[in-house]
Amino acid sequence: MRIVFCGTSEFAVPSLRRLAKDPGFTIEAVVTQPDRPRGRGRKLGASPVKDAALEAGLHVYQPEKMKSESAAGFFRRTAPDAVIVIAYGQLIPASMLGEPRLGWINLHASLLPKYRGAAPINWAIVNGESTTGITTMRIEEGLDTGPILQQIEMHIGPDETAPELSARMAETGAPLVIETLKRLERGEITPVPQDERQATHAPLLKKEHGRLDWMLNARAIYNRIRGLAPWPGAYTAFRGRLCHVWGAPAAEAAAATEIPGTIIAASRQLYVVCGAGTCLRLEAAQVEGRTRVSARDFANGMRLAANERFGAEPAK
């Protein structure tokens, strides 16, 4: 089967590597985003998918916009049997969708129609879900609205972070992509329309999503710490500066009658009072402009006063 693979982020790499090694497929080209400035030096850097493609000796195509005549011409000339799209980062123009014989196939990191959008892994954790899954679907004009081909349900660990879950889902998704393509070729899959009544959304992450509300209970705050890693992270205000925090719900409610956000030192631990009579046991903190330090070093370095609070001043 002749395919074109479209992907950009690390999530797509396991599927690309599996397809490249499978003798049943020929990858005619790998389409990925143009090199972007990265890191402190803002030097141009390749995407993880480009690095993996070059390592495998595959042809790489990097259109600035998928919605362009040059991109449309590339796909017409290549004429693949199928196009695989995984964490690519651009919408596919409707005018292109009818061209491959088996269609444009997407691997999405949720059990569609739940969590349509750019950040399904993050929002599933933030919302306290205990299960999620991966879906192969045929792309149509709407955002993640196309018919479902195959799905695998997965458990979310109670302490699992977004990067950890993403890595596990990417590895699980790779063989599912191959199975979906082979079963489509054999006519063994009947696409199932999504139930619009069950649809939920997972919008693109923004910096403001990381700002903590200490009125939430400790578990809800912990879910945000896990789900918003590594960016934008979970942060609050401290002495007028932005401060990222890490921690976990405390079994004991240390001084939970204090105002939410109050920092309490007890039993050689630091706690932050949260809503509903709960506490977060602080593990680490990073005040803007400084390095991440343990909770103990934070307390010593900042010389915490009695009844100091996170979030008492607006975060920048």
C-alpha positions, -999 to +999 in steps of 0.1 A: +000+000+000+014+034-010+009+060+017+018+095+027+023+102+064+014+136+079+026+143+114+047+167+135+048+160+172+064+131+192+030+115+194+032+106+157+067+091+158+058+055+169+033+051+142+057+064+115+084+040+127+060+010+127+048+019+092+083+023+079+093-012+090+062-030+078+067-046+043+031-041+035+035-003+031+056+021+011+058+056+025+060+078-005+066+110+016+064+123+051+047+157+054+055+178+085+055+214+096+083+237+085+113+240+108+105+264+136+126+285+161+132+265+192+148+269+226+164+299+242+186+306+212+155+304+189+175+285+163+155+267+136+148+231+146+131+202+130+100+185+143+103+150+159+086+135+129+111+151+105+140+137+125+125+102+125+117+104+088+153+114+079+166+087+101+146+062+081+157+076+048+122+089+039+114+119+016+102+149+036+078+176+024+072+207+045+045+230+031+040+262+050+002+258+044-017+227+035-043+249+020-021+259-010-020+250-046+016+236-042+004+212-015-026+202-035-003+195-065+020+175-044-008+151-033-022+149-068+013+139-082+020+114-054-015+098-056-012+076-025-037+049-016-041+065+018-029+094+039-022+090+076-026+121+097-014+121+133-007+152+154+001+172+123-011+206+133-030+219+102-065+213+090-068+194+058-087+213+030-120+197+021-110+198-016-082+172-009-102+147+012-117+127-017-085+119-035-069+089-018-086+056-026-088+047+012-092+082+024-074+104+049-070+084+082-065+101+116-053+086+149-070+107+176-061+105+213-096+101+227-126+079+224-145+100+199-168+118+200-155+127+234-127+153+235-126+165+199-099+191+194-062+198+199-056+187+235-076+156+243-050+140+266-046+171+287-083+178+291-092+142+299-067+144+329-078+179+339-114+168+340-106+138+362-114+111+337-103+075+347-106+061+311-098+074+277-087+057+245-075+061+209-096+062+178-088+058+141-112+078+120-117+089+085-112+126+082-140+148+069-145+186+067-155+191+104-130+191+133-126+154+144-162+147+133-155+119+107-167+083+110-150+060+135-130+031+121-115+014+152-111+022+189-092+010+219-102+020+255-074+028+279-071+034+317-057+067+330-035+061+361-044+082+391-010+098+391-003+097+354+008+130+338-001+142+303+034+134+289+033+099+304-001+091+291+007+106+257+037+083+253+017+052+263-011+062+239+013+068+210+028+033+214-007+017+216-019+037+186+009+026+163-003-010+157-039+002+156-030+024+126-015-005+107-044-028+116-069-002+105-052+003+071-050-035+064-086-041+074-098-012+053-079-027+023-097-060+029-131-044+033-135-055+069-143-021+085-177-004+083-172+033+093-195+043+121-209+079+123-202+097+155-230+104+179-231+142+180-251+141+213-221+127+230-195+151+216-173+171+240-143+194+232-107+197+241-095+232+230-060+242+223-041+249+255-035+286+264-013+300+291-043+312+311-055+276+315-027+270+340-038+296+365-049+278+397-081+285+416-074+274+452-111+272+458-111+239+439-105+208+460-070+193+461-078+165+437-090+189+411-059+210+415-037+179+413-055+169+380-045+203+366-009+198+377-009+164+359-029+174+329-012+207+321+024+194+322+047+204+307+030+235+293+014+257+304+019+241+338+000+249+369+008+283+384-003+308+409+007+342+422+033+346+450+044+380+463+032+395+430+052+371+408+041+340+388+050+308+406+046+272+391+038+246+417+038+208+419+022+186+446-003+160+454-035+158+476-026+153+513-042+125+532-044+148+562-062+181+561-035+203+577-052+236+589-078+232+562-100+258+579-076+285+567-084+306+536-077+286+504-042+294+491-027+297+525+006+280+529+010+259+560+042+244+574+035+212+595+053+180+603+083+191+581+060+194+551+044+223+533+007+223+526-015+246+506-051+249+517-076+241+490-114+242+488-138+218+504-116+213+535-087+197+515-050+204+513-023+200+486+011+187+499+035+209+481+064+191+465+082+218+444+078+253+433+094+277+407+091+314+411+095+331+377+131+340+369+143+312+393+149+275+390+126+248+403+133+238+439+119+214+465+091+226+488+116+227+517+141+248+497+113+271+486+102+276+523+138+283+534+147+305+504+116+326+506+115+328+544+078+322+545+059+343+570+029+330+589-003+328+569+013+337+535-009+328+506-006+317+470-029+337+447-033+366+471-021+389+443-030+386+406-006+365+385+010+382+355 
